[in-house]
Amino acid sequence: IQYDGSRYRGWQRQQGEKNTIQGRIEQVLSKQMEFPVTIDGAGRTDAGVHAKEQVANFRLNTEKTTQQLQDVLNEYLPEDIRILKVEEAGERFHSRLNATGKVYEYCLCKKGGFDVFGRKYMWQMDKELDVVRMRQAVEKLVGEHDFKGFCTKASRKKSYDITITEDENRIYLTFYGSGFLYNMVRILTGTLVEIGMGERTAESIDEVFAKKERALAGVTAPAKGLTLVRVLYD
């Protein structure tokens, strides 16, 4: 599933809230099948976050082929939600429980490189970023740590990898991990941006890990720059 999350309240259905990705897909499926159909996603993206390859599963007794299901979904879903593929899965497959990892990407637009058309999908910088300092800070974040200080809910030790690439106008932060905590990627991004701006040191990361206090980490980066790139399976 691919979607532009700009105008949605996130992936997960919410009571009294119709404007979610999961809710929209379930609404179309249920209407076409003429009975309630629920889907399970591989992960819950926040309000405003996008996805290039989200994965979800559902059980259905139907004579429709997978291609017919894909066609009918894309016919009735809004243009900012697209089903890239529908296929039959094993009886025990679960999109979240069987996932071995996820890849997220955060896009930063360098100072002076404002993009009118891409502004909804990146965080515009008003200061120069020192990418060398950011890469040095990343070395402290990769591997297994307790990321409690970099999220807004409970944590446990997990292992992550982060890479930073750039072109003339943009910087891309790519996060690889077996699972991500609430707001974690956006908080890590905000922390790295503050280090790149010289507003904090790379050593401040050590204090966040030691004290496990969210207030010691950086700001929460805007949701619009974050995209779920893909979900990994064996």
VEXZA-322546 format. One record per residue (C-alpha): residue number from 1; y negated, x, z; residue in one letter. Coordinates in steps of 0.5 Angstrom, whole numbers, always signed. Layout:
BEGIN
(NUM; (Y; X; Z); "A");
...
end
This chain:
BEGIN
(1; (+0; +0; +0); "I");
(2; (-7; +3; -2); "Q");
(3; (-13; +0; +1); "Y");
(4; (-21; +1; +2); "D");
(5; (-22; -1; +9); "G");
(6; (-29; -1; +9); "S");
(7; (-30; -9; +10); "R");
(8; (-23; -10; +15); "Y");
(9; (-22; -10; +22); "R");
(10; (-17; -5; +21); "G");
(11; (-9; -5; +19); "W");
(12; (-6; -9; +25); "Q");
(13; (-7; -17; +25); "R");
(14; (-11; -20; +31); "Q");
(15; (-11; -26; +34); "Q");
(16; (-17; -30; +32); "G");
(17; (-19; -25; +27); "E");
(18; (-17; -26; +19); "K");
(19; (-20; -20; +16); "N");
(20; (-14; -15; +17); "T");
(21; (-10; -11; +12); "I");
(22; (-3; -14; +15); "Q");
(23; (-6; -21; +16); "G");
(24; (-8; -21; +9); "R");
(25; (-2; -19; +6); "I");
(26; (+2; -23; +11); "E");
(27; (-2; -29; +9); "Q");
(28; (-1; -28; +1); "V");
(29; (+7; -27; +2); "L");
(30; (+8; -33; +7); "S");
(31; (+4; -38; +2); "K");
(32; (+8; -35; -4); "Q");
(33; (+15; -36; +0); "M");
(34; (+13; -43; +3); "E");
(35; (+15; -40; +10); "F");
(36; (+12; -35; +15); "P");
(37; (+13; -28; +13); "V");
(38; (+11; -22; +18); "T");
(39; (+11; -14; +16); "I");
(40; (+11; -8; +20); "D");
(41; (+7; -2; +18); "G");
(42; (+8; +5; +19); "A");
(43; (+2; +6; +23); "G");
(44; (-5; +2; +25); "R");
(45; (-11; +5; +22); "T");
(46; (-17; +3; +25); "D");
(47; (-23; -1; +23); "A");
(48; (-26; +2; +17); "G");
(49; (-21; +7; +16); "V");
(50; (-17; +7; +9); "H");
(51; (-10; +9; +6); "A");
(52; (-8; +12; +0); "K");
(53; (+0; +11; +1); "E");
(54; (+1; +6; +7); "Q");
(55; (+8; +4; +8); "V");
(56; (+11; -3; +11); "A");
(57; (+17; -7; +11); "N");
(58; (+19; -14; +11); "F");
(59; (+26; -18; +11); "R");
(60; (+26; -23; +6); "L");
(61; (+31; -28; +2); "N");
(62; (+29; -29; -5); "T");
(63; (+31; -29; -12); "E");
(64; (+25; -26; -14); "K");
(65; (+25; -18; -16); "T");
(66; (+22; -13; -13); "T");
(67; (+17; -12; -19); "Q");
(68; (+16; -20; -19); "Q");
(69; (+14; -19; -11); "L");
(70; (+9; -13; -13); "Q");
(71; (+6; -17; -18); "D");
(72; (+5; -24; -14); "V");
(73; (+2; -20; -9); "L");
(74; (-3; -16; -13); "N");
(75; (-5; -22; -17); "E");
(76; (-7; -26; -10); "Y");
(77; (-9; -20; -6); "L");
(78; (-17; -18; -6); "P");
(79; (-18; -12; -10); "E");
(80; (-19; -7; -5); "D");
(81; (-12; -8; -3); "I");
(82; (-7; -6; -8); "R");
(83; (+1; -6; -7); "I");
(84; (+3; +1; -11); "L");
(85; (+11; +0; -10); "K");
(86; (+16; -5; -8); "V");
(87; (+23; -3; -7); "E");
(88; (+29; -5; -3); "E");
(89; (+30; -1; +3); "A");
(90; (+37; +0; +7); "G");
(91; (+38; -5; +12); "E");
(92; (+36; -1; +18); "R");
(93; (+30; +2; +15); "F");
(94; (+23; +1; +19); "H");
(95; (+17; +4; +16); "S");
(96; (+14; +6; +23); "R");
(97; (+21; +8; +27); "L");
(98; (+24; +12; +21); "N");
(99; (+17; +16; +20); "A");
(100; (+18; +23; +21); "T");
(101; (+10; +24; +20); "G");
(102; (+4; +22; +17); "K");
(103; (-2; +26; +14); "V");
(104; (-9; +24; +15); "Y");
(105; (-15; +27; +11); "E");
(106; (-22; +27; +13); "Y");
(107; (-28; +28; +8); "C");
(108; (-35; +31; +10); "L");
(109; (-40; +32; +5); "C");
(110; (-44; +38; +6); "K");
(111; (-52; +38; +7); "K");
(112; (-56; +37; +1); "G");
(113; (-49; +34; -3); "G");
(114; (-51; +27; -2); "F");
(115; (-46; +22; -6); "D");
(116; (-49; +15; -7); "V");
(117; (-42; +13; -10); "F");
(118; (-38; +17; -5); "G");
(119; (-42; +15; +1); "R");
(120; (-37; +10; +4); "K");
(121; (-32; +15; +4); "Y");
(122; (-35; +21; +7); "M");
(123; (-39; +23; +13); "W");
(124; (-46; +26; +11); "Q");
(125; (-48; +32; +14); "M");
(126; (-55; +33; +16); "D");
(127; (-54; +41; +18); "K");
(128; (-50; +46; +15); "E");
(129; (-43; +47; +17); "L");
(130; (-40; +54; +19); "D");
(131; (-33; +53; +16); "V");
(132; (-31; +60; +19); "V");
(133; (-32; +58; +26); "R");
(134; (-29; +51; +24); "M");
(135; (-23; +55; +22); "R");
(136; (-22; +59; +28); "Q");
(137; (-23; +53; +32); "A");
(138; (-17; +50; +29); "V");
(139; (-12; +56; +31); "E");
(140; (-13; +53; +38); "K");
(141; (-11; +46; +36); "L");
(142; (-5; +47; +32); "V");
(143; (+2; +47; +35); "G");
(144; (+4; +43; +41); "E");
(145; (-1; +41; +46); "H");
(146; (-3; +35; +51); "D");
(147; (-8; +32; +47); "F");
(148; (-10; +27; +52); "K");
(149; (-17; +30; +52); "G");
(150; (-18; +28; +45); "F");
(151; (-16; +21; +45); "C");
(152; (-18; +15; +48); "T");
(153; (-11; +13; +51); "K");
(154; (-5; +16; +54); "A");
(155; (-2; +22; +51); "S");
(156; (+4; +26; +51); "R");
(157; (+5; +33; +48); "K");
(158; (+6; +33; +41); "K");
(159; (+5; +38; +35); "S");
(160; (+0; +38; +30); "Y");
(161; (-2; +42; +24); "D");
(162; (-9; +42; +21); "I");
(163; (-12; +46; +15); "T");
(164; (-19; +46; +12); "I");
(165; (-21; +46; +5); "T");
(166; (-28; +46; +1); "E");
(167; (-31; +45; -6); "D");
(168; (-38; +46; -7); "E");
(169; (-41; +39; -4); "N");
(170; (-35; +37; +1); "R");
(171; (-30; +40; +6); "I");
(172; (-24; +37; +7); "Y");
(173; (-20; +37; +14); "L");
(174; (-12; +35; +13); "T");
(175; (-8; +33; +19); "F");
(176; (-1; +34; +19); "Y");
(177; (+3; +31; +25); "G");
(178; (+9; +27; +27); "S");
(179; (+5; +21; +30); "G");
(180; (-3; +20; +32); "F");
(181; (-6; +18; +38); "L");
(182; (-12; +13; +38); "Y");
(183; (-18; +16; +35); "N");
(184; (-15; +23; +36); "M");
(185; (-17; +25; +28); "V");
(186; (-24; +22; +29); "R");
(187; (-25; +26; +36); "I");
(188; (-22; +32; +33); "L");
(189; (-26; +32; +27); "T");
(190; (-32; +31; +31); "G");
(191; (-31; +37; +36); "T");
(192; (-30; +41; +30); "L");
(193; (-36; +39; +26); "V");
(194; (-40; +40; +33); "E");
(195; (-37; +47; +33); "I");
(196; (-39; +48; +25); "G");
(197; (-46; +46; +27); "M");
(198; (-46; +51; +33); "G");
(199; (-47; +46; +38); "E");
(200; (-41; +48; +42); "R");
(201; (-36; +54; +42); "T");
(202; (-29; +54; +40); "A");
(203; (-27; +56; +47); "E");
(204; (-29; +49; +49); "S");
(205; (-23; +47; +46); "I");
(206; (-19; +51; +52); "D");
(207; (-23; +47; +57); "E");
(208; (-21; +40; +54); "V");
(209; (-14; +42; +54); "F");
(210; (-14; +44; +61); "A");
(211; (-18; +39; +64); "K");
(212; (-15; +33; +59); "K");
(213; (-22; +29; +60); "E");
(214; (-25; +26; +53); "R");
(215; (-32; +27; +55); "A");
(216; (-31; +34; +54); "L");
(217; (-29; +33; +47); "A");
(218; (-34; +32; +41); "G");
(219; (-36; +26; +38); "V");
(220; (-32; +21; +35); "T");
(221; (-33; +21; +27); "A");
(222; (-35; +15; +23); "P");
(223; (-29; +11; +21); "A");
(224; (-31; +11; +14); "K");
(225; (-29; +19; +12); "G");
(226; (-22; +18; +14); "L");
(227; (-16; +16; +10); "T");
(228; (-8; +16; +11); "L");
(229; (-6; +20; +5); "V");
(230; (+2; +19; +6); "R");
(231; (+7; +17; +11); "V");
(232; (+13; +22; +11); "L");
(233; (+21; +20; +11); "Y");
(234; (+27; +24; +11); "D");
end
